[in-house]
Amino acid sequence: MNHYNHKPRIVVSDTDHARLSDLATGALARFPEIAEELQSEMIRAEVVAASALPSDVVRMGSTVEFRSNGGQHRRVALVFPIDADISANKVSVLTPVGTALIGLAAGQSIRFTTQDGREQTLTVLGVG
């Protein structure tokens, strides 16, 4: 069964695509599960020029407002691991939530598995 059929269409800029593909490759030894998930997201992503990326699509550095299926409402900035700071709501792209968010547009939802193994669905409410 092709699991890509159950995931929403995602779009990433060519610059984010290159950096995130490199990041995933570099993280394979230390964080294999999340690195493989990020790689698979980059493989299935539609890649466009940065100038052509719609403004409502989550990119690196975006501030994203989303709701989880548990009703939790969050507003976070999507950042590279070196800039991650959960107390400042800066979420690394090398986390299940970060990998799930990249490339989604406002209104889209995605299912993912949390670090503790639970299935979650999140819905992007807004991108800034």
N, CA and C atoms as a LAMMPS dump frame, in Angstrom:
ITEM: TIMESTEP
0
ITEM: NUMBER OF ATOMS
384
ITEM: BOX BOUNDS ff ff ff
-5.0000000000000000e+02 5.0000000000000000e+02
-5.0000000000000000e+02 5.0000000000000000e+02
-5.0000000000000000e+02 5.0000000000000000e+02
ITEM: ATOMS id mol type element x y z
1 1 1 N 0.838 -1.184 0
2 1 2 C 0 0 0
3 1 3 C 0.878 1.241 0
4 2 1 N 0.588 2.172 -0.839
5 2 2 C 1.382 3.393 -0.945
6 2 3 C 0.908 4.407 0.084
7 3 1 N 1.77 4.679 1.105
8 3 2 C 1.359 5.596 2.164
9 3 3 C 1.326 7.052 1.705
10 4 1 N 1.915 7.354 0.558
11 4 2 C 1.873 8.733 0.069
12 4 3 C 0.45 9.171 -0.275
13 5 1 N -0.414 8.214 -0.61
14 5 2 C -1.79 8.556 -0.965
15 5 3 C -2.545 9.199 0.19
16 6 1 N -2.096 8.973 1.4
17 6 2 C -2.794 9.471 2.574
18 6 3 C -2.229 10.796 3.067
19 7 1 N -1.245 11.307 2.412
20 7 2 C -0.62 12.563 2.84
21 7 3 C -1.009 13.686 1.891
22 8 1 N -1.155 14.886 2.45
23 8 2 C -1.525 16.018 1.594
24 8 3 C -0.359 16.44 0.699
25 9 1 N -0.686 17.112 -0.363
26 9 2 C 0.325 17.656 -1.266
27 9 3 C 1.137 18.711 -0.504
28 10 1 N 2.437 18.671 -0.653
29 10 2 C 3.277 19.695 -0.021
30 10 3 C 4.159 20.355 -1.072
31 11 1 N 4.513 21.605 -0.791
32 11 2 C 5.338 22.397 -1.695
33 11 3 C 6.474 23.003 -0.88
34 12 1 N 7.698 22.895 -1.372
35 12 2 C 8.837 23.526 -0.704
36 12 3 C 9.666 24.288 -1.725
37 13 1 N 10.36 25.313 -1.225
38 13 2 C 11.23 26.078 -2.117
39 13 3 C 12.47 25.262 -2.446
40 14 1 N 13.089 25.588 -3.561
41 14 2 C 14.304 24.871 -3.954
42 14 3 C 15.407 25.026 -2.903
43 15 1 N 15.525 26.196 -2.284
44 15 2 C 16.565 26.412 -1.271
45 15 3 C 16.284 25.592 -0.013
46 16 1 N 15.032 25.594 0.471
47 16 2 C 14.687 24.763 1.631
48 16 3 C 14.881 23.287 1.288
49 17 1 N 14.478 22.885 0.087
50 17 2 C 14.592 21.491 -0.314
51 17 3 C 16.041 21.023 -0.238
52 18 1 N 16.956 21.813 -0.769
53 18 2 C 18.377 21.443 -0.756
54 18 3 C 18.9 21.362 0.676
55 19 1 N 18.611 22.374 1.487
56 19 2 C 19.107 22.396 2.873
57 19 3 C 18.494 21.283 3.707
58 20 1 N 17.196 21.024 3.531
59 20 2 C 16.531 19.995 4.326
60 20 3 C 16.944 18.592 3.891
61 21 1 N 17.173 18.397 2.607
62 21 2 C 17.662 17.102 2.133
63 21 3 C 19.037 16.814 2.72
64 22 1 N 19.912 17.821 2.725
65 22 2 C 21.241 17.674 3.33
66 22 3 C 21.137 17.417 4.836
67 23 1 N 20.249 18.146 5.508
68 23 2 C 20.054 17.984 6.948
69 23 3 C 19.604 16.556 7.26
70 24 1 N 18.642 16.053 6.504
71 24 2 C 18.139 14.697 6.73
72 24 3 C 19.242 13.667 6.53
73 25 1 N 20.025 13.816 5.477
74 25 2 C 21.125 12.887 5.213
75 25 3 C 22.136 12.922 6.35
76 26 1 N 22.467 14.114 6.815
77 26 2 C 23.435 14.259 7.894
78 26 3 C 22.944 13.735 9.227
79 27 1 N 21.64 13.682 9.417
80 27 2 C 21.066 13.259 10.694
81 27 3 C 20.723 11.771 10.735
82 28 1 N 20.905 11.065 9.62
83 28 2 C 20.504 9.653 9.564
84 28 3 C 21.133 8.802 10.661
85 29 1 N 22.403 9.014 10.95
86 29 2 C 23.087 8.181 11.941
87 29 3 C 22.575 8.446 13.359
88 30 1 N 22.292 9.712 13.671
89 30 2 C 21.892 10.056 15.035
90 30 3 C 20.39 9.965 15.275
91 31 1 N 19.587 10.319 14.285
92 31 2 C 18.13 10.336 14.435
93 31 3 C 17.49 9.632 13.236
94 32 1 N 17.701 8.321 13.102
95 32 2 C 17.283 7.656 11.864
96 32 3 C 15.798 7.782 11.534
97 33 1 N 14.915 7.621 12.513
98 33 2 C 13.486 7.63 12.194
99 33 3 C 13.015 8.979 11.674
100 34 1 N 13.362 10.054 12.386
101 34 2 C 12.898 11.376 11.963
102 34 3 C 13.627 11.825 10.701
103 35 1 N 14.896 11.464 10.56
104 35 2 C 15.648 11.824 9.354
105 35 3 C 15.048 11.128 8.128
106 36 1 N 14.66 9.857 8.286
107 36 2 C 14.04 9.144 7.17
108 36 3 C 12.691 9.749 6.812
109 37 1 N 11.937 10.185 7.816
110 37 2 C 10.643 10.815 7.55
111 37 3 C 10.843 12.13 6.798
112 38 1 N 11.834 12.932 7.222
113 38 2 C 12.114 14.186 6.53
114 38 3 C 12.56 13.91 5.096
115 39 1 N 13.391 12.89 4.91
116 39 2 C 13.806 12.526 3.543
117 39 3 C 12.599 12.164 2.692
118 40 1 N 11.681 11.371 3.24
119 40 2 C 10.532 10.958 2.429
120 40 3 C 9.634 12.148 2.112
121 41 1 N 9.542 13.113 3.03
122 41 2 C 8.773 14.322 2.749
123 41 3 C 9.424 15.121 1.62
124 42 1 N 10.753 15.204 1.611
125 42 2 C 11.447 15.939 0.556
126 42 3 C 11.316 15.225 -0.785
127 43 1 N 11.276 13.899 -0.774
128 43 2 C 11.126 13.142 -2.015
129 43 3 C 9.755 13.396 -2.635
130 44 1 N 8.71 13.457 -1.8
131 44 2 C 7.361 13.609 -2.344
132 44 3 C 6.961 15.062 -2.559
133 45 1 N 7.753 16.005 -2.065
134 45 2 C 7.417 17.429 -2.174
135 45 3 C 7.507 17.927 -3.609
136 46 1 N 6.626 18.861 -3.936
137 46 2 C 6.754 19.606 -5.182
138 46 3 C 7.753 20.725 -4.897
139 47 1 N 8.798 20.831 -5.685
140 47 2 C 9.844 21.826 -5.462
141 47 3 C 9.644 22.98 -6.431
142 48 1 N 9.6 24.201 -5.892
143 48 2 C 9.415 25.397 -6.714
144 48 3 C 10.482 26.427 -6.331
145 49 1 N 10.672 27.408 -7.179
146 49 2 C 11.575 28.508 -6.856
147 49 3 C 11.043 29.229 -5.624
148 50 1 N 11.954 29.716 -4.785
149 50 2 C 11.544 30.4 -3.55
150 50 3 C 10.566 31.537 -3.841
151 51 1 N 10.791 32.249 -4.946
152 51 2 C 9.916 33.376 -5.298
153 51 3 C 8.519 32.928 -5.716
154 52 1 N 8.366 31.635 -6.056
155 52 2 C 7.079 31.115 -6.506
156 52 3 C 6.3 30.404 -5.395
157 53 1 N 6.92 30.286 -4.215
158 53 2 C 6.253 29.591 -3.114
159 53 3 C 5.111 30.454 -2.58
160 54 1 N 3.887 29.917 -2.565
161 54 2 C 2.759 30.71 -2.058
162 54 3 C 2.99 31.169 -0.613
163 55 1 N 2.476 32.325 -0.267
164 55 2 C 2.727 32.899 1.056
165 55 3 C 2.066 32.119 2.184
166 56 1 N 1.062 31.284 1.875
167 56 2 C 0.386 30.528 2.935
168 56 3 C 0.952 29.12 3.121
169 57 1 N 2.162 28.874 2.569
170 57 2 C 2.809 27.572 2.7
171 57 3 C 3.904 27.664 3.761
172 58 1 N 3.959 26.639 4.622
173 58 2 C 4.966 26.589 5.687
174 58 3 C 6.338 26.363 5.076
175 59 1 N 7.244 27.289 5.366
176 59 2 C 8.637 27.184 4.937
177 59 3 C 9.506 27.351 6.169
178 60 1 N 10.798 27.163 6.007
179 60 2 C 11.708 27.357 7.129
180 60 3 C 11.632 28.829 7.563
181 61 1 N 11.49 29.048 8.864
182 61 2 C 11.375 30.403 9.392
183 61 3 C 9.938 30.876 9.523
184 62 1 N 8.976 30.124 8.976
185 62 2 C 7.57 30.51 9.084
186 62 3 C 7.093 30.449 10.527
187 63 1 N 6.159 31.321 10.851
188 63 2 C 5.398 31.187 12.079
189 63 3 C 4.095 30.505 11.685
190 64 1 N 3.789 29.407 12.353
191 64 2 C 2.658 28.572 11.975
192 64 3 C 1.692 28.448 13.143
193 65 1 N 0.435 28.664 12.857
194 65 2 C -0.601 28.416 13.852
195 65 3 C -1.298 27.127 13.435
196 66 1 N -1.39 26.188 14.382
197 66 2 C -2.03 24.919 14.047
198 66 3 C -2.823 24.379 15.226
199 67 1 N -3.706 23.436 14.898
200 67 2 C -4.525 22.77 15.897
201 67 3 C -4.263 21.275 15.781
202 68 1 N -4.103 20.618 16.921
203 68 2 C -3.947 19.163 16.905
204 68 3 C -5.313 18.525 17.116
205 69 1 N -5.402 17.222 16.823
206 69 2 C -6.695 16.555 16.964
207 69 3 C -7.149 16.488 18.414
208 70 1 N -6.256 16.738 19.355
209 70 2 C -6.643 16.808 20.761
210 70 3 C -7.219 18.163 21.118
211 71 1 N -7.294 19.075 20.144
212 71 2 C -7.842 20.399 20.383
213 71 3 C -6.808 21.427 20.799
214 72 1 N -5.562 20.99 20.964
215 72 2 C -4.503 21.925 21.363
216 72 3 C -4.225 22.903 20.226
217 73 1 N -4.148 24.164 20.573
218 73 2 C -3.865 25.244 19.629
219 73 3 C -2.439 25.706 19.887
220 74 1 N -1.601 25.771 18.868
221 74 2 C -0.221 26.233 19.076
222 74 3 C 0.186 27.189 17.975
223 75 1 N 1.12 28.052 18.315
224 75 2 C 1.732 28.966 17.355
225 75 3 C 3.239 28.831 17.545
226 76 1 N 3.916 28.35 16.504
227 76 2 C 5.345 28.085 16.6
228 76 3 C 6.07 28.624 15.376
229 77 1 N 7.366 28.813 15.528
230 77 2 C 8.234 29.134 14.391
231 77 3 C 8.957 27.846 14.016
232 78 1 N 9.02 27.54 12.721
233 78 2 C 9.711 26.348 12.241
234 78 3 C 11.156 26.718 11.924
235 79 1 N 12.105 26.068 12.626
236 79 2 C 13.512 26.456 12.532
237 79 3 C 14.41 25.238 12.313
238 80 1 N 15.657 25.515 11.959
239 80 2 C 16.666 24.468 11.875
240 80 3 C 17.052 24.064 13.299
241 81 1 N 17.558 22.848 13.492
242 81 2 C 17.835 22.35 14.842
243 81 3 C 18.681 23.285 15.709
244 82 1 N 19.65 23.941 15.122
245 82 2 C 20.529 24.816 15.901
246 82 3 C 19.773 25.99 16.538
247 83 1 N 18.643 26.382 15.952
248 83 2 C 17.862 27.512 16.45
249 83 3 C 16.675 27.099 17.312
250 84 1 N 16.493 25.791 17.502
251 84 2 C 15.324 25.301 18.236
252 84 3 C 15.362 25.755 19.699
253 85 1 N 14.209 26.173 20.2
254 85 2 C 14.055 26.587 21.594
255 85 3 C 12.57 26.481 21.926
256 86 1 N 12.176 25.365 22.499
257 86 2 C 10.761 25.114 22.728
258 86 3 C 10.156 26.15 23.673
259 87 1 N 10.955 26.696 24.6
260 87 2 C 10.423 27.713 25.52
261 87 3 C 10.084 29.005 24.781
262 88 1 N 10.704 29.206 23.603
263 88 2 C 10.413 30.379 22.769
264 88 3 C 9.51 29.994 21.593
265 89 1 N 8.923 28.789 21.653
266 89 2 C 8.047 28.28 20.582
267 89 3 C 8.753 28.184 19.235
268 90 1 N 10.046 27.837 19.28
269 90 2 C 10.82 27.604 18.059
270 90 3 C 11.024 26.098 17.933
271 91 1 N 10.308 25.488 16.979
272 91 2 C 10.294 24.035 16.814
273 91 3 C 11.229 23.624 15.686
274 92 1 N 12.101 22.662 15.975
275 92 2 C 13.026 22.145 14.976
276 92 3 C 12.284 21.359 13.91
277 93 1 N 12.746 21.512 12.677
278 93 2 C 12.209 20.717 11.571
279 93 3 C 12.57 19.238 11.759
280 94 1 N 13.575 18.958 12.611
281 94 2 C 13.96 17.573 12.895
282 94 3 C 13.205 17.039 14.111
283 95 1 N 11.924 17.331 14.183
284 95 2 C 11.016 16.748 15.164
285 95 3 C 9.809 16.243 14.379
286 96 1 N 9.042 15.33 14.95
287 96 2 C 7.854 14.866 14.216
288 96 3 C 6.911 16.007 13.824
289 97 1 N 6.687 16.963 14.722
290 97 2 C 5.802 18.091 14.393
291 97 3 C 6.415 18.944 13.296
292 98 1 N 7.706 19.257 13.413
293 98 2 C 8.376 20.087 12.419
294 98 3 C 8.366 19.468 11.041
295 99 1 N 8.662 18.166 10.981
296 99 2 C 8.653 17.466 9.697
297 99 3 C 7.241 17.417 9.118
298 100 1 N 6.239 17.253 9.984
299 100 2 C 4.851 17.216 9.512
300 100 3 C 4.435 18.561 8.936
301 101 1 N 4.906 19.664 9.528
302 101 2 C 4.464 20.999 9.111
303 101 3 C 5.056 21.471 7.789
304 102 1 N 6.308 21.121 7.497
305 102 2 C 6.992 21.703 6.339
306 102 3 C 6.208 21.429 5.05
307 103 1 N 5.98 22.493 4.291
308 103 2 C 5.346 22.364 2.983
309 103 3 C 3.832 22.394 2.979
310 104 1 N 3.202 22.352 4.165
311 104 2 C 1.739 22.405 4.21
312 104 3 C 1.246 23.828 3.995
313 105 1 N 0.052 23.953 3.478
314 105 2 C -0.593 25.257 3.31
315 105 3 C -1.696 25.39 4.352
316 106 1 N -2.092 26.624 4.624
317 106 2 C -3.201 26.875 5.538
318 106 3 C -4.413 26.07 5.099
319 107 1 N -5.05 25.422 6.062
320 107 2 C -6.226 24.613 5.787
321 107 3 C -5.932 23.137 5.596
322 108 1 N -4.673 22.774 5.369
323 108 2 C -4.329 21.368 5.179
324 108 3 C -4.109 20.673 6.519
325 109 1 N -4.365 19.374 6.537
326 109 2 C -4.13 18.537 7.714
327 109 3 C -3.199 17.405 7.33
328 110 1 N -2.473 16.873 8.343
329 110 2 C -1.594 15.734 8.115
330 110 3 C -1.582 14.876 9.368
331 111 1 N -1.492 13.566 9.154
332 111 2 C -1.335 12.616 10.262
333 111 3 C 0.149 12.309 10.407
334 112 1 N 0.589 12.188 11.658
335 112 2 C 1.977 11.832 11.913
336 112 3 C 2.055 11.094 13.237
337 113 1 N 3.208 10.486 13.51
338 113 2 C 3.421 9.761 14.758
339 113 3 C 4.326 10.585 15.649
340 114 1 N 3.892 10.81 16.888
341 114 2 C 4.669 11.602 17.844
342 114 3 C 5.882 10.812 18.321
343 115 1 N 6.785 11.486 19.051
344 115 2 C 7.985 10.815 19.544
345 115 3 C 7.65 9.687 20.507
346 116 1 N 6.5 9.78 21.166
347 116 2 C 6.104 8.695 22.081
348 116 3 C 5.187 7.673 21.409
349 117 1 N 5.101 7.722 20.069
350 117 2 C 4.412 6.681 19.322
351 117 3 C 2.917 6.855 19.108
352 118 1 N 2.356 7.998 19.501
353 118 2 C 0.921 8.23 19.304
354 118 3 C 0.662 8.817 17.926
355 119 1 N -0.481 8.427 17.341
356 119 2 C -0.911 9.024 16.071
357 119 3 C -1.555 10.373 16.373
358 120 1 N -1.173 11.391 15.637
359 120 2 C -1.734 12.73 15.791
360 120 3 C -2.133 13.26 14.423
361 121 1 N -3.087 14.136 14.408
362 121 2 C -3.417 14.873 13.209
363 121 3 C -3.29 16.346 13.553
364 122 1 N -2.622 17.093 12.697
365 122 2 C -2.591 18.528 12.918
366 122 3 C -3.117 19.234 11.681
367 123 1 N -3.732 20.375 11.929
368 123 2 C -4.309 21.185 10.867
369 123 3 C -3.696 22.581 10.93
370 124 1 N -3.152 23.029 9.811
371 124 2 C -2.559 24.355 9.736
372 124 3 C -3.676 25.389 9.638
373 125 1 N -3.695 26.335 10.577
374 125 2 C -4.705 27.374 10.594
375 125 3 C -4.227 28.651 9.917
376 126 1 N -2.931 28.933 10.036
377 126 2 C -2.382 30.133 9.433
378 126 3 C -0.879 30.064 9.347
379 127 1 N -0.312 30.794 8.4
380 127 2 C 1.133 30.816 8.179
381 127 3 C 1.561 32.269 8.05
382 128 1 N 2.583 32.658 8.791
383 128 2 C 3.077 34.028 8.733
384 128 3 C 4.554 34.094 8.54
